[in-house]
């Protein structure tokens, strides 16, 4: 979705810069500059994945929190600490697992399992 902006999208712009750094800068430098280019490539990859996946992940996250009866993670954490969800451990574990998997898919997809719906 680009409205009200035209192409390229923010994710496409980030991808273009990431590819430039990876293909041109990293290959033509060494040492400290190459290291920092590699860090920048990784950061831009995270930003790109968050732009692409973030809205859907946020929607699912909100729905899952609501299904547990909470509007935010702080309230959920308080209820867990208070033992209010001891009878719903599987539901909470499923929520936490999905949250961690979504975060990994953005931060470093190699560490995440296959996507689930």
KOLTOR-317965 format. One record per atom (N, C-alpha, C): residue number from 0; residue in one letter; atom name; x, y, z. Coordinates in pm, 1 decimal, always signed. Each point is the difference from the previous one (the first is absolute). Layout:
KOLTOR-317965
<node pos="NUM" code="a" site="CA" east="X" north="Y" up="Z"/>
...
***
This chain:
KOLTOR-317965
<node pos="0" code="x" site="N" east="+84.5" north="-117.1" up="+0.0"/>
<node pos="0" code="x" site="CA" east="-84.5" north="+117.1" up="+0.0"/>
<node pos="0" code="x" site="C" east="+89.4" north="+123.8" up="+0.0"/>
<node pos="1" code="x" site="N" east="-20.9" north="+88.4" up="-93.9"/>
<node pos="1" code="x" site="CA" east="+81.9" north="+119.9" up="-8.6"/>
<node pos="1" code="x" site="C" east="-79.2" north="+127.5" up="+24.2"/>
<node pos="2" code="x" site="N" east="-132.8" north="-6.3" up="-3.5"/>
<node pos="2" code="x" site="CA" east="-80.6" north="+120.9" up="+14.9"/>
<node pos="2" code="x" site="C" east="+29.7" north="+66.8" up="+132.9"/>
<node pos="3" code="x" site="N" east="+19.2" north="+126.1" up="+7.3"/>
<node pos="3" code="x" site="CA" east="-11.7" north="+96.1" up="-108.4"/>
<node pos="3" code="x" site="C" east="+128.4" north="+17.6" up="-80.4"/>
<node pos="4" code="x" site="N" east="+97.5" north="-83.8" up="+25.2"/>
<node pos="4" code="x" site="CA" east="+128.4" north="+13.1" up="-69.3"/>
<node pos="4" code="x" site="C" east="+4.3" north="-91.6" up="-121.5"/>
<node pos="5" code="x" site="N" east="+79.6" north="+39.5" up="-96.3"/>
<node pos="5" code="x" site="CA" east="+15.6" north="-81.0" up="-120.5"/>
<node pos="5" code="x" site="C" east="+115.9" north="-97.5" up="+18.3"/>
<node pos="6" code="x" site="N" east="+16.8" north="-85.2" up="-99.3"/>
<node pos="6" code="x" site="CA" east="+113.2" north="-91.8" up="+1.4"/>
<node pos="6" code="x" site="C" east="+128.1" north="+79.8" up="-18.9"/>
<node pos="7" code="x" site="N" east="+107.2" north="-43.5" up="+55.1"/>
<node pos="7" code="x" site="CA" east="+17.7" north="-122.2" up="+77.3"/>
<node pos="7" code="x" site="C" east="-48.6" north="+16.8" up="+143.5"/>
<node pos="8" code="x" site="N" east="-35.7" north="-111.6" up="+62.1"/>
<node pos="8" code="x" site="CA" east="-42.7" north="+1.0" up="+139.2"/>
<node pos="8" code="x" site="C" east="+121.0" north="+20.9" up="+90.5"/>
<node pos="9" code="x" site="N" east="-25.8" north="+27.5" up="+125.8"/>
<node pos="9" code="x" site="CA" east="+108.8" north="+14.6" up="+96.3"/>
<node pos="9" code="x" site="C" east="+82.3" north="-128.6" up="+5.9"/>
<node pos="10" code="x" site="N" east="-66.0" north="-113.9" up="-2.3"/>
<node pos="10" code="x" site="CA" east="+71.1" north="-128.0" up="+3.4"/>
<node pos="10" code="x" site="C" east="+87.8" north="-16.8" up="-123.4"/>
<node pos="11" code="x" site="N" east="-48.4" north="+42.2" up="-115.4"/>
<node pos="11" code="x" site="CA" east="+78.9" north="-10.7" up="-122.9"/>
<node pos="11" code="x" site="C" east="+120.8" north="+93.2" up="+3.6"/>
<node pos="12" code="x" site="N" east="-16.5" north="+118.8" up="+55.7"/>
<node pos="12" code="x" site="CA" east="+112.9" north="+92.3" up="+13.1"/>
<node pos="12" code="x" site="C" east="+105.6" north="-56.7" up="+94.1"/>
<node pos="13" code="x" site="N" east="-43.9" north="-54.1" up="+111.3"/>
<node pos="13" code="x" site="CA" east="+93.1" north="-61.3" up="+94.6"/>
<node pos="13" code="x" site="C" east="+73.2" north="-115.8" up="-66.2"/>
<node pos="14" code="x" site="N" east="-73.3" north="-80.8" up="-74.8"/>
<node pos="14" code="x" site="CA" east="+61.2" north="-113.4" up="-69.7"/>
<node pos="14" code="x" site="C" east="+106.4" north="+46.9" up="-99.2"/>
<node pos="15" code="x" site="N" east="-27.5" north="+107.3" up="-72.0"/>
<node pos="15" code="x" site="CA" east="+96.5" north="+50.8" up="-98.0"/>
<node pos="15" code="x" site="C" east="+129.3" north="+45.2" up="+68.1"/>
<node pos="16" code="x" site="N" east="-12.3" north="+70.0" up="+111.8"/>
<node pos="16" code="x" site="CA" east="+119.2" north="+44.5" up="+72.5"/>
<node pos="16" code="x" site="C" east="+74.7" north="-120.2" up="+56.6"/>
<node pos="17" code="x" site="N" east="-74.2" north="-96.2" up="+55.5"/>
<node pos="17" code="x" site="CA" east="+61.7" north="-121.1" up="+54.6"/>
<node pos="17" code="x" site="C" east="+77.4" north="-74.3" up="-108.1"/>
<node pos="18" code="x" site="N" east="-60.0" north="-14.9" up="-116.8"/>
<node pos="18" code="x" site="CA" east="+66.5" north="-70.8" up="-110.5"/>
<node pos="18" code="x" site="C" east="+124.2" north="+75.3" up="-47.4"/>
<node pos="19" code="x" site="N" east="-6.5" north="+133.3" up="-4.6"/>
<node pos="19" code="x" site="CA" east="+117.0" north="+79.4" up="-37.4"/>
<node pos="19" code="x" site="C" east="+114.9" north="-23.0" up="+98.6"/>
<node pos="20" code="x" site="N" east="-30.9" north="+7.1" up="+127.6"/>
<node pos="20" code="x" site="CA" east="+103.7" north="-21.7" up="+100.6"/>
<node pos="20" code="x" site="C" east="+58.5" north="-139.9" up="-10.1"/>
<node pos="21" code="x" site="N" east="-86.0" north="-96.9" up="-18.5"/>
<node pos="21" code="x" site="CA" east="+44.4" north="-139.2" up="-5.2"/>
<node pos="21" code="x" site="C" east="+81.2" north="-29.4" up="-126.6"/>
<node pos="22" code="x" site="N" east="-48.7" north="+47.2" up="-112.3"/>
<node pos="22" code="x" site="CA" east="+63.4" north="-33.5" up="-127.6"/>
<node pos="22" code="x" site="C" east="+120.5" north="+88.7" up="-32.5"/>
<node pos="23" code="x" site="N" east="-8.2" north="+126.9" up="+30.5"/>
<node pos="23" code="x" site="CA" east="+105.8" north="+92.3" up="-40.6"/>
<node pos="23" code="x" site="C" east="+94.5" north="+37.2" up="+114.5"/>
<node pos="24" code="x" site="N" east="-55.5" north="+48.0" up="+108.9"/>
<node pos="24" code="x" site="CA" east="+84.8" north="+51.1" up="+108.3"/>
<node pos="24" code="x" site="C" east="+76.7" north="-112.9" up="+68.7"/>
<node pos="25" code="x" site="N" east="-69.7" north="-107.0" up="+37.0"/>
<node pos="25" code="x" site="CA" east="+68.0" north="-108.4" up="+71.7"/>
<node pos="25" code="x" site="C" east="+106.2" north="-67.1" up="-85.3"/>
<node pos="26" code="x" site="N" east="-25.5" north="-13.1" up="-127.1"/>
<node pos="26" code="x" site="CA" east="+96.4" north="-68.1" up="-88.2"/>
<node pos="26" code="x" site="C" east="+121.4" north="+85.5" up="-33.8"/>
<node pos="27" code="x" site="N" east="-13.5" north="+131.4" up="+15.6"/>
<node pos="27" code="x" site="CA" east="+112.1" north="+85.8" up="-37.0"/>
<node pos="27" code="x" site="C" east="+70.0" north="+60.4" up="+121.5"/>
<node pos="28" code="x" site="N" east="-33.8" north="-46.6" up="+117.2"/>
<node pos="28" code="x" site="CA" east="+65.2" north="+50.1" up="+120.8"/>
<node pos="28" code="x" site="C" east="+48.5" north="-117.4" up="+84.5"/>
<node pos="29" code="x" site="N" east="+74.2" north="+34.2" up="+103.5"/>
<node pos="29" code="x" site="CA" east="+40.3" north="-103.4" up="+95.2"/>
<node pos="29" code="x" site="C" east="+9.2" north="+64.0" up="+137.6"/>
<node pos="30" code="x" site="N" east="+31.2" north="-80.6" up="+97.2"/>
<node pos="30" code="x" site="CA" east="+19.6" north="+49.7" up="+135.0"/>
<node pos="30" code="x" site="C" east="-123.5" north="+63.5" up="+60.0"/>
<node pos="31" code="x" site="N" east="+24.0" north="+112.9" up="+65.6"/>
<node pos="31" code="x" site="CA" east="-104.2" north="+69.1" up="+76.0"/>
<node pos="31" code="x" site="C" east="-116.3" north="+42.8" up="-88.7"/>
<node pos="32" code="x" site="N" east="+28.2" north="+55.2" up="-116.0"/>
<node pos="32" code="x" site="CA" east="-106.7" north="+46.2" up="-89.4"/>
<node pos="32" code="x" site="C" east="-85.4" north="-118.3" up="-45.8"/>
<node pos="33" code="x" site="N" east="+62.8" north="-110.6" up="-34.1"/>
<node pos="33" code="x" site="CA" east="-75.5" north="-118.2" up="-41.9"/>
<node pos="33" code="x" site="C" east="-85.8" north="-51.9" up="+115.2"/>
<node pos="34" code="x" site="N" east="+55.4" north="-1.3" up="+120.1"/>
<node pos="34" code="x" site="CA" east="-75.6" north="-44.1" up="+116.6"/>
<node pos="34" code="x" site="C" east="-123.1" north="+87.7" up="+20.5"/>
<node pos="35" code="x" site="N" east="+18.9" north="+130.9" up="-5.3"/>
<node pos="35" code="x" site="CA" east="-113.5" north="+91.4" up="+19.8"/>
<node pos="35" code="x" site="C" east="-101.6" north="-11.4" up="-113.9"/>
<node pos="36" code="x" site="N" east="+46.7" north="-25.2" up="-119.3"/>
<node pos="36" code="x" site="CA" east="-92.6" north="-23.3" up="-112.3"/>
<node pos="36" code="x" site="C" east="-82.1" north="-126.0" up="+25.7"/>
<node pos="37" code="x" site="N" east="+63.5" north="-104.7" up="+51.9"/>
<node pos="37" code="x" site="CA" east="-70.8" north="-124.7" up="+32.0"/>
<node pos="37" code="x" site="C" east="-105.9" north="+24.8" up="+108.3"/>
<node pos="38" code="x" site="N" east="+35.2" north="+77.5" up="+101.4"/>
<node pos="38" code="x" site="CA" east="-96.0" north="+35.2" up="+105.4"/>
<node pos="38" code="x" site="C" east="-116.7" north="+77.7" up="-60.8"/>
<node pos="39" code="x" site="N" east="+31.5" north="+95.9" up="-87.0"/>
<node pos="39" code="x" site="CA" east="-105.7" north="+79.2" up="-64.9"/>
<node pos="39" code="x" site="C" east="-90.5" north="-87.5" up="-85.4"/>
<node pos="40" code="x" site="N" east="+57.1" north="-97.2" up="-70.9"/>
<node pos="40" code="x" site="CA" east="-78.9" north="-93.6" up="-80.6"/>
<node pos="40" code="x" site="C" east="-96.3" north="-76.9" up="+90.0"/>
<node pos="41" code="x" site="N" east="+48.9" north="-46.4" up="+113.9"/>
<node pos="41" code="x" site="CA" east="-85.7" north="-73.9" up="+93.3"/>
<node pos="41" code="x" site="C" east="-110.9" north="+88.7" up="+55.7"/>
<node pos="42" code="x" site="N" east="+33.0" north="+122.7" up="+36.7"/>
<node pos="42" code="x" site="CA" east="-99.9" north="+93.4" up="+52.6"/>
<node pos="42" code="x" site="C" east="-106.7" north="+28.8" up="-105.7"/>
<node pos="43" code="x" site="N" east="+42.9" north="+25.7" up="-121.7"/>
<node pos="43" code="x" site="CA" east="-96.7" north="+28.5" up="-106.5"/>
<node pos="43" code="x" site="C" east="-87.5" north="-121.5" up="-29.4"/>
<node pos="44" code="x" site="N" east="+54.8" north="-119.7" up="+13.1"/>
<node pos="44" code="x" site="CA" east="-81.3" north="-120.5" up="-16.2"/>
<node pos="44" code="x" site="C" east="-109.2" north="-7.4" up="+105.1"/>
<node pos="45" code="x" site="N" east="+34.1" north="+34.7" up="+123.7"/>
<node pos="45" code="x" site="CA" east="-99.7" north="+1.4" up="+107.5"/>
<node pos="45" code="x" site="C" east="-108.5" north="+103.2" up="-29.4"/>
<node pos="46" code="x" site="N" east="+42.0" north="+119.6" up="-39.2"/>
<node pos="46" code="x" site="CA" east="-97.0" north="+106.0" up="-30.7"/>
<node pos="46" code="x" site="C" east="-91.1" north="-43.0" up="-115.4"/>
<node pos="47" code="x" site="N" east="+56.8" north="-57.5" up="-103.4"/>
<node pos="47" code="x" site="CA" east="-79.2" north="-44.7" up="-114.6"/>
<node pos="47" code="x" site="C" east="-102.8" north="-105.7" up="+42.6"/>
<node pos="48" code="x" site="N" east="+44.0" north="-98.4" up="+77.4"/>
<node pos="48" code="x" site="CA" east="-93.0" north="-105.0" up="+43.8"/>
<node pos="48" code="x" site="C" east="-108.1" north="+56.4" up="+90.6"/>
<node pos="49" code="x" site="N" east="+35.7" north="+96.6" up="+86.4"/>
<node pos="49" code="x" site="CA" east="-101.0" north="+59.9" up="+86.9"/>
<node pos="49" code="x" site="C" east="-102.3" north="+78.2" up="-81.6"/>
<node pos="50" code="x" site="N" east="+45.9" north="+72.5" up="-101.3"/>
<node pos="50" code="x" site="CA" east="-93.1" north="+73.0" up="-86.3"/>
<node pos="50" code="x" site="C" east="-93.8" north="-95.9" up="-73.1"/>
<node pos="51" code="x" site="N" east="+53.7" north="-112.4" up="-45.2"/>
<node pos="51" code="x" site="CA" east="-79.4" north="-95.5" up="-77.9"/>
<node pos="51" code="x" site="C" east="-91.1" north="-85.5" up="+88.0"/>
<node pos="52" code="x" site="N" east="+50.2" north="-46.1" up="+113.3"/>
<node pos="52" code="x" site="CA" east="-74.4" north="-95.0" up="+82.3"/>
<node pos="52" code="x" site="C" east="-67.9" north="+62.8" up="+120.9"/>
<node pos="53" code="x" site="N" east="+48.8" north="+115.6" up="+41.8"/>
<node pos="53" code="x" site="CA" east="-47.2" north="+62.4" up="+123.3"/>
<node pos="53" code="x" site="C" east="-149.6" north="+22.3" up="+9.7"/>
<node pos="54" code="x" site="N" east="-63.7" north="+57.3" up="-101.8"/>
<node pos="54" code="x" site="CA" east="-143.4" north="+24.5" up="+12.7"/>
<node pos="54" code="x" site="C" east="-82.3" north="-127.7" up="+22.2"/>
<node pos="55" code="x" site="N" east="+30.2" north="-105.1" up="-72.4"/>
<node pos="55" code="x" site="CA" east="-71.9" north="-126.1" up="+17.9"/>
<node pos="55" code="x" site="C" east="+31.7" north="-61.7" up="+136.1"/>
<node pos="56" code="x" site="N" east="+126.0" north="+6.3" up="+40.6"/>
<node pos="56" code="x" site="CA" east="+36.6" north="-52.1" up="+131.2"/>
<node pos="56" code="x" site="C" east="-70.2" north="+78.1" up="+110.5"/>
<node pos="57" code="x" site="N" east="-6.3" north="+131.4" up="-13.1"/>
<node pos="57" code="x" site="CA" east="-67.2" north="+82.9" up="+100.7"/>
<node pos="57" code="x" site="C" east="-148.5" north="-33.3" up="+7.8"/>
<node pos="58" code="x" site="N" east="-62.9" north="-22.5" up="-114.6"/>
<node pos="58" code="x" site="CA" east="-141.9" north="-35.8" up="-1.3"/>
<node pos="58" code="x" site="C" east="-22.0" north="-131.3" up="+73.9"/>
<node pos="59" code="x" site="N" east="+79.5" north="-102.2" up="-35.7"/>
<node pos="59" code="x" site="CA" east="-13.0" north="-131.4" up="+65.2"/>
<node pos="59" code="x" site="C" east="+29.3" north="+9.1" up="+149.3"/>
<node pos="60" code="x" site="N" east="+100.8" north="+77.9" up="+35.3"/>
<node pos="60" code="x" site="CA" east="+39.1" north="+16.2" up="+139.6"/>
<node pos="60" code="x" site="C" east="-115.6" north="+60.6" up="+80.9"/>
<node pos="61" code="x" site="N" east="-59.7" north="+104.9" up="-54.3"/>
<node pos="61" code="x" site="CA" east="-113.6" north="+63.8" up="+67.2"/>
<node pos="61" code="x" site="C" east="-118.2" north="-93.8" up="+15.1"/>
<node pos="62" code="x" site="N" east="-28.6" north="-76.3" up="-104.8"/>
<node pos="62" code="x" site="CA" east="-109.7" north="-96.4" up="+6.4"/>
<node pos="62" code="x" site="C" east="+26.6" north="-108.0" up="+104.2"/>
<node pos="63" code="x" site="N" east="+123.4" north="-47.9" up="+5.2"/>
<node pos="63" code="x" site="CA" east="+34.7" north="-104.7" up="+96.1"/>
<node pos="63" code="x" site="C" east="-6.8" north="+53.5" up="+143.4"/>
<node pos="64" code="x" site="N" east="+46.5" north="+122.6" up="+21.7"/>
<node pos="64" code="x" site="CA" east="-12.0" north="+60.6" up="+132.5"/>
<node pos="64" code="x" site="C" east="-147.1" north="+13.7" up="+39.2"/>
<node pos="65" code="x" site="N" east="-81.1" north="+47.3" up="-93.0"/>
<node pos="65" code="x" site="CA" east="-143.6" north="+16.0" up="+27.6"/>
<node pos="65" code="x" site="C" east="-65.2" north="-134.3" up="+31.2"/>
<node pos="66" code="x" site="N" east="+41.0" north="-104.4" up="-71.4"/>
<node pos="66" code="x" site="CA" east="-56.4" north="-133.0" up="+25.2"/>
<node pos="66" code="x" site="C" east="+35.2" north="-48.2" up="+141.0"/>
<node pos="67" code="x" site="N" east="+113.9" north="+45.3" up="+51.5"/>
<node pos="67" code="x" site="CA" east="+36.7" north="-33.0" up="+137.4"/>
<node pos="67" code="x" site="C" east="-68.4" north="+92.0" up="+100.3"/>
<node pos="68" code="x" site="N" east="-59.3" north="+108.4" up="-51.1"/>
<node pos="68" code="x" site="CA" east="-72.7" north="+92.9" up="+86.2"/>
<node pos="68" code="x" site="C" east="+80.7" north="+120.3" up="+44.9"/>
<node pos="69" code="x" site="N" east="+103.3" north="+36.2" up="-77.5"/>
<node pos="69" code="x" site="CA" east="+86.6" north="+110.7" up="+39.8"/>
<node pos="69" code="x" site="C" east="+19.1" north="+97.9" up="-115.2"/>
<node pos="70" code="x" site="N" east="+25.2" north="+125.7" up="+35.8"/>
<node pos="70" code="x" site="CA" east="+21.1" north="+102.0" up="-102.9"/>
<node pos="70" code="x" site="C" east="+147.4" north="+24.6" up="-27.0"/>
<node pos="71" code="x" site="N" east="+85.8" north="-42.0" up="+91.8"/>
<node pos="71" code="x" site="CA" east="+143.7" north="+19.0" up="-21.3"/>
<node pos="71" code="x" site="C" east="+79.8" north="-105.9" up="+75.8"/>
<node pos="72" code="x" site="N" east="+129.1" north="-6.6" up="-31.0"/>
<node pos="72" code="x" site="CA" east="+86.1" north="-101.1" up="+61.1"/>
<node pos="72" code="x" site="C" east="+23.7" north="+24.7" up="+148.0"/>
<node pos="73" code="x" site="N" east="-2.1" north="+126.6" up="+43.3"/>
<node pos="73" code="x" site="CA" east="+21.3" north="+30.0" up="+141.5"/>
<node pos="73" code="x" site="C" east="-111.5" north="-61.6" up="+85.1"/>
<node pos="74" code="x" site="N" east="-123.0" north="+12.8" up="-46.0"/>
<node pos="74" code="x" site="CA" east="-112.9" north="-59.1" up="+73.9"/>
<node pos="74" code="x" site="C" east="+9.6" north="-152.3" up="-0.2"/>
<node pos="75" code="x" site="N" east="+39.9" north="-56.3" up="-112.6"/>
<node pos="75" code="x" site="CA" east="+18.0" north="-144.7" up="-7.5"/>
<node pos="75" code="x" site="C" east="+109.5" north="-44.6" up="+96.6"/>
<node pos="76" code="x" site="N" east="+111.9" north="+69.5" up="+2.3"/>
<node pos="76" code="x" site="CA" east="+111.1" north="-35.5" up="+89.1"/>
<node pos="76" code="x" site="C" east="-44.4" north="+7.5" up="+145.8"/>
<node pos="77" code="x" site="N" east="-75.3" north="+102.9" up="+34.9"/>
<node pos="77" code="x" site="CA" east="-50.5" north="+13.8" up="+136.7"/>
<node pos="77" code="x" site="C" east="-88.7" north="-119.7" up="+36.2"/>
<node pos="78" code="x" site="N" east="-87.8" north="-37.8" up="-91.3"/>
<node pos="78" code="x" site="CA" east="-90.2" north="-113.3" up="+25.4"/>
<node pos="78" code="x" site="C" east="+77.9" north="-130.5" up="+14.6"/>
<node pos="79" code="x" site="N" east="+103.3" north="-17.4" up="-79.9"/>
<node pos="79" code="x" site="CA" east="+82.6" north="-120.5" up="+10.5"/>
<node pos="79" code="x" site="C" east="+68.8" north="-4.2" up="+136.2"/>
<node pos="80" code="x" site="N" east="+61.8" north="+113.6" up="+39.0"/>
<node pos="80" code="x" site="CA" east="+68.4" north="+5.5" up="+129.8"/>
<node pos="80" code="x" site="C" east="-96.3" north="-24.0" up="+116.0"/>
<node pos="81" code="x" site="N" east="-123.2" north="+45.4" up="-13.5"/>
<node pos="81" code="x" site="CA" east="-99.9" north="-15.3" up="+106.3"/>
<node pos="81" code="x" site="C" east="-63.4" north="-138.7" up="+0.2"/>
<node pos="82" code="x" site="N" east="+35.3" north="-82.8" up="-99.5"/>
<node pos="82" code="x" site="CA" east="-55.6" north="-134.6" up="-5.3"/>
<node pos="82" code="x" site="C" east="-142.0" north="-6.0" up="-53.8"/>
<node pos="83" code="x" site="N" east="-45.1" north="+106.9" up="-62.8"/>
<node pos="83" code="x" site="CA" east="-137.4" north="+6.4" up="-48.4"/>
<node pos="83" code="x" site="C" east="-23.8" north="-84.2" up="-124.7"/>
<node pos="84" code="x" site="N" east="+107.6" north="-45.3" up="-63.2"/>
<node pos="84" code="x" site="CA" east="-14.2" north="-78.0" up="-123.1"/>
<node pos="84" code="x" site="C" east="+54.1" north="-142.3" up="+15.7"/>
<node pos="85" code="x" site="N" east="+13.0" north="-44.6" up="+121.4"/>
<node pos="85" code="x" site="CA" east="+54.2" north="-133.8" up="+22.7"/>
<node pos="85" code="x" site="C" east="-84.8" north="-108.7" up="-66.3"/>
<node pos="86" code="x" site="N" east="-128.0" north="+28.2" up="-19.8"/>
<node pos="86" code="x" site="CA" east="-87.6" north="-98.0" up="-65.3"/>
<node pos="86" code="x" site="C" east="+2.7" north="+11.9" up="-152.7"/>
<node pos="87" code="x" site="N" east="+79.5" north="+93.7" up="-51.8"/>
<node pos="87" code="x" site="CA" east="+8.7" north="+22.3" up="-145.1"/>
<node pos="87" code="x" site="C" east="+144.7" north="-2.1" up="-48.1"/>
<node pos="88" code="x" site="N" east="+80.5" north="-83.3" up="+60.9"/>
<node pos="88" code="x" site="CA" east="+142.7" north="-3.6" up="-29.9"/>
<node pos="88" code="x" site="C" east="+24.7" north="-28.7" up="-147.7"/>
<node pos="89" code="x" site="N" east="-74.5" north="-91.5" up="-58.3"/>
<node pos="89" code="x" site="CA" east="+21.3" north="-31.2" up="-142.9"/>
<node pos="89" code="x" site="C" east="-29.4" north="+120.2" up="-88.4"/>
<node pos="90" code="x" site="N" east="-108.2" north="+71.6" up="+30.6"/>
<node pos="90" code="x" site="CA" east="-34.3" north="+118.9" up="-79.4"/>
<node pos="90" code="x" site="C" east="+109.4" north="+106.1" up="+11.1"/>
<node pos="91" code="x" site="N" east="+48.1" north="+21.0" up="+120.3"/>
<node pos="91" code="x" site="CA" east="+105.9" north="+99.7" up="+21.6"/>
<node pos="91" code="x" site="C" east="+127.9" north="-43.4" up="-69.3"/>
<node pos="92" code="x" site="N" east="+34.4" north="-128.0" up="+12.6"/>
<node pos="92" code="x" site="CA" east="+122.2" north="-50.5" up="-64.3"/>
<node pos="92" code="x" site="C" east="-9.4" north="+15.0" up="-151.3"/>
<node pos="93" code="x" site="N" east="-115.7" north="-26.5" up="-58.2"/>
<node pos="93" code="x" site="CA" east="-18.3" north="+15.5" up="-145.0"/>
<node pos="93" code="x" site="C" east="+21.0" north="+146.0" up="-39.9"/>
<node pos="94" code="x" site="N" east="-56.7" north="+91.6" up="+79.1"/>
<node pos="94" code="x" site="CA" east="+15.8" north="+142.8" up="-27.1"/>
<node pos="94" code="x" site="C" east="+147.6" north="+40.8" up="+7.2"/>
<node pos="95" code="x" site="N" east="+68.3" north="-41.1" up="+106.0"/>
<node pos="95" code="x" site="CA" east="+140.6" north="+36.8" up="+18.7"/>
<node pos="95" code="x" site="C" east="+84.7" north="-58.1" up="-112.7"/>
<node pos="96" code="x" site="N" east="-26.3" north="-124.8" up="-35.4"/>
<node pos="96" code="x" site="CA" east="+76.7" north="-63.9" up="-107.1"/>
<node pos="96" code="x" site="C" east="-17.4" north="+75.4" up="-132.2"/>
<node pos="97" code="x" site="N" east="-123.6" north="+35.3" up="-34.0"/>
<node pos="97" code="x" site="CA" east="-25.6" north="+72.7" up="-124.7"/>
<node pos="97" code="x" site="C" east="+67.0" north="+136.8" up="+2.8"/>
<node pos="98" code="x" site="N" east="-4.2" north="+66.3" up="+115.6"/>
<node pos="98" code="x" site="CA" east="+63.3" north="+131.3" up="+13.2"/>
<node pos="98" code="x" site="C" east="+150.5" north="-9.8" up="-22.9"/>
<node pos="99" code="x" site="N" east="+63.2" north="-98.5" up="+60.5"/>
<node pos="99" code="x" site="CA" east="+145.0" north="-17.9" up="-15.1"/>
<node pos="99" code="x" site="C" east="+34.1" north="-36.6" up="-144.2"/>
<node pos="100" code="x" site="N" east="-78.6" north="-89.5" up="-59.8"/>
<node pos="100" code="x" site="CA" east="+25.9" north="-37.8" up="-139.7"/>
<node pos="100" code="x" site="C" east="-11.9" north="+120.7" up="-92.7"/>
<node pos="101" code="x" site="N" east="-101.3" north="+83.8" up="+20.9"/>
<node pos="101" code="x" site="CA" east="-15.9" north="+120.0" up="-82.8"/>
<node pos="101" code="x" site="C" east="+118.8" north="+93.9" up="+17.3"/>
<node pos="102" code="x" site="N" east="+46.2" north="+17.5" up="+123.8"/>
<node pos="102" code="x" site="CA" east="+114.8" north="+86.8" up="+23.4"/>
<node pos="102" code="x" site="C" east="+124.4" north="-55.4" up="-69.4"/>
<node pos="103" code="x" site="N" east="+17.6" north="-130.9" up="+6.6"/>
<node pos="103" code="x" site="CA" east="+115.2" north="-61.0" up="-66.0"/>
<node pos="103" code="x" site="C" east="-8.7" north="+11.9" up="-151.9"/>
<node pos="104" code="x" site="N" east="-120.6" north="-12.1" up="-55.8"/>
<node pos="104" code="x" site="CA" east="-15.5" north="+12.9" up="-145.0"/>
<node pos="104" code="x" site="C" east="+43.4" north="+137.6" up="-49.2"/>
<node pos="105" code="x" site="N" east="-11.0" north="+99.5" up="+86.7"/>
<node pos="105" code="x" site="CA" east="+45.2" north="+134.5" up="-35.3"/>
<node pos="105" code="x" site="C" east="+148.3" north="+16.4" up="+33.9"/>
<node pos="106" code="x" site="N" east="+39.2" north="-35.9" up="+120.0"/>
<node pos="106" code="x" site="CA" east="+137.7" north="+22.6" up="+45.2"/>
<node pos="106" code="x" site="C" east="+100.8" north="-88.0" up="-73.3"/>
<node pos="107" code="x" site="N" east="-31.5" north="-128.6" up="-14.2"/>
<node pos="107" code="x" site="CA" east="+90.7" north="-92.6" up="-68.7"/>
<node pos="107" code="x" site="C" east="-78.0" north="-125.0" up="-38.7"/>
<node pos="108" code="x" site="N" east="-55.5" north="-3.3" up="-119.6"/>
<node pos="108" code="x" site="CA" east="-86.7" north="-110.7" up="-42.2"/>
<node pos="108" code="x" site="C" east="+66.6" north="-137.6" up="+4.5"/>
<node pos="109" code="x" site="N" east="+132.4" north="-3.1" up="-2.3"/>
<node pos="109" code="x" site="CA" east="+68.2" north="-130.4" up="+7.1"/>
<node pos="109" code="x" site="C" east="-26.1" north="-68.3" up="+133.0"/>
<node pos="110" code="x" site="N" east="-31.2" north="+76.8" up="+104.2"/>
<node pos="110" code="x" site="CA" east="-23.6" north="-56.8" up="+131.7"/>
<node pos="110" code="x" site="C" east="-147.1" north="-35.6" up="+24.0"/>
<node pos="111" code="x" site="N" east="-87.3" north="+41.5" up="-89.3"/>
<node pos="111" code="x" site="CA" east="-144.0" north="-27.5" up="+14.7"/>
<node pos="111" code="x" site="C" east="-36.1" north="-129.0" up="-72.2"/>
<node pos="112" code="x" site="N" east="-100.1" north="-65.2" up="+49.8"/>
<node pos="112" code="x" site="CA" east="-51.5" north="-117.8" up="-68.6"/>
<node pos="112" code="x" site="C" east="-81.4" north="+42.6" up="-121.0"/>
<node pos="113" code="x" site="N" east="-56.2" north="-96.0" up="-70.9"/>
<node pos="113" code="x" site="CA" east="-82.7" north="+33.9" up="-115.5"/>
<node pos="113" code="x" site="C" east="-123.1" north="+80.1" up="+44.5"/>
<node pos="114" code="x" site="N" east="-43.5" north="+89.9" up="-87.9"/>
<node pos="114" code="x" site="CA" east="-115.3" north="+84.7" up="+31.2"/>
<node pos="114" code="x" site="C" east="-125.0" north="-84.2" up="+20.6"/>
<node pos="115" code="x" site="N" east="-77.6" north="+40.0" up="+102.5"/>
<node pos="115" code="x" site="CA" east="-128.7" north="-65.5" up="+25.6"/>
<node pos="115" code="x" site="C" east="-109.3" north="+103.3" up="-13.6"/>
<node pos="116" code="x" site="N" east="-120.6" north="-48.4" up="-28.2"/>
<node pos="116" code="x" site="CA" east="-111.1" north="+96.3" up="-6.9"/>
<node pos="116" code="x" site="C" east="-95.0" north="-18.8" up="+113.4"/>
***
